[in-house]
Amino acid sequence: MVHPLELHGIRFNIGVYLNTNDLINCSRVSKEWNSTFSNLIWRHVILHDPRLPPLEQIQAHAEHIYTLAICFLPDWNYSRLNLPRLHSIKVYPNVATPNVVLLLDTLIRNHSSSLKRFQITGGNSLIPSGIFNAIGICSSLMSLKLSRVTLTLDAVKALFAACGNKGQVARDAQKKDYATSRSKSSGLVSLRLTDLRFQSFDTTALSTLAPLPHLEHIDIQRTHGIGASGFLRLLVLCPNIKSFYWRHIMTGTSFRVDKWINLVESRAWPRLSCLDVLGEEFKDEGLCRVIKSLPLPLEKFMVRSTGFGHRSFNALMSAERHYNHIQELELAGCLDVTSDMIQQIMTRMPALEYFSACRLYVTDILGISIMDHKDTKNNQEWVCTNLRTLRLCIDMGKAFDPGSSGYDELQRQVYHRLSNLKVLETLNVGRDLPYLEHLKYLEANASVQRLDSRPSAGLGYLLSLERLKKFSSKPGESLTLRDIELMMERC
């Protein structure tokens, strides 16, 4: 009988998930293994110092190279370098300087038809506009990331021109070859700006920039030198965004949430359906207004550590277009979210695939009275059977005595309820509770009576979750399905 690892296809599928060192070790096992894993080693190439393989050696493995990370750009004739499968280029600090722009320009232009992702990460270095001119001709580019770099007004104009050209190139390609699958691109759809600095920037000049109608996803984490008004002007230039991600941590970035909400209500972004924000400046009333004004069903609503409370919850649950379609919901750190709200979400959102929140009491899960442990209301089943990730703090409550005969039976009922979520991959039922004040945080978490990860408490019910990769019933714990099997075998 042939061992599975003797088959090239199985070895290859395993090798895709290994790091470079593991791939090198595997390639030394035998001649057959070398033929499988040596090619995988070349999937991700890093140019990090002058001691590099010659251009000829890289070209010899051109068919296997998918990602190129550039920390050092050697003085090669890049017109001779042809990597037909190259879809991602990442440029790091000491490369994002004017003296290598011509080399980088040649490299980008030579792979303009295959590049899908481009990233520049610099040590706040000034990015010349020439790089964006080359990016503008990449007909397949879908994602652009700029991190810790500085842009002048000319560079911003070149950036917007490049993004605009991307859409035009794609539309022209569709007109010329409509039946060809390679012409499906609709232009740059994702833009990520992290710790971006604008040098000597006049925000009124933003009015001269052309809109980016093809941009669908925008991710902004910290901007400097543009102000709140300039920030909003940039967003308005992207009228068709579907997904908005914003963070303000560790910076003084000003973001006029009230004006942003006014723009949402005026349908500045009519296709917005995914929202991922963090910060207490997003109040309950403001989030309520956002939910009510979105014309399309929400697919993703990540509002961690915001003021999400009764108003926004009622707005969410009163709109069928939202609660029947939402797939990802993040409410962790929202101090006004109650256990009853969490239970209602679990029983009324059938499309949920990711859900993260705070404390859910067992009394709400099972619909029982604290006084006599009997049913007092409808014991509604959870309808979110598509859940792949669930992160909560399931609290037994102080009213139940861990030493009583019925305590483990209650826990078994909870584990049985969890076992009905058949596609779960990550399950955390013992997360810490958030509190702004340190003493309240310690006091609140000390009072939590978490589920036991003991076989007698019903842990064995989780063995029916065949996709489960990680389980935790208390902070710091991480069990796999195999760990649970071993615990059950020892009983």
Buried (B, 14 or more C-beta within 10 A) or exposed (E): EEEEBEEEEEBEEBBEEBEEEBBEEBBEEEEEBEEBBBBBBBBBBBBEEEEBEEBEEBBEBBEBBBBBBBBBBBEBEBEEBEBEEBBBBBBBBBBBBEEBBEBBBBBBBBBBEBBBBBBBBBEEBBBBBBBBBBBBBBBBBBBBBBBBBBBBBEBBBBBBBBBBBBBEBBBEBBEEEEEEEEBEBBBBBBBBBBBBBBEEBEBEEBEEBEBBBBBBBBBBBBBBBBBBBBBBBBBEBBBBBBBBBBBBEEEEBEBBBEEBBBBBEEEBBBBBBBBBBBBEBBBBBBBBBBBBBBEBBBBBBBBBBBBBBEBBBEBBBEBEEBBEBBBBBBBBBBBBBBBEBBBBBBBBBBBBBBBBBBBBBBBBBBBBEEEEBEEEEEEBEBBBBBBBBBBBBBBBBEEBEEEEEEBBEBBBBBBEBBBEBEEBBBBBBBBBBBBEEEEEBEEBBEEBBBBBBEBEBBBBBBEEBEEBBBBBBBEEBEBEBEBBEEBEEEE
